[in-house]
Amino acid sequence: EDVLRMLLRQFPVNQNMLIDELEETCPQRKGWSHQHLQ
């Protein structure tokens, strides 16, 4: 999880894109990533 946070800090512009990809691969987690990143 720490690695993911580090990557998000390095690429903040692609943050939403990365979240969308995670939600597409894990639809049951949809909305969870957005809530915790904000």
Summary of the structure (lengths in Angstrom):
residues: 38
radius of gyration: 9.6
end to end distance: 15.6
largest distance: 26.4
contacts: 70
relative contact order: 0.14
helix: 84%
strand: 0%
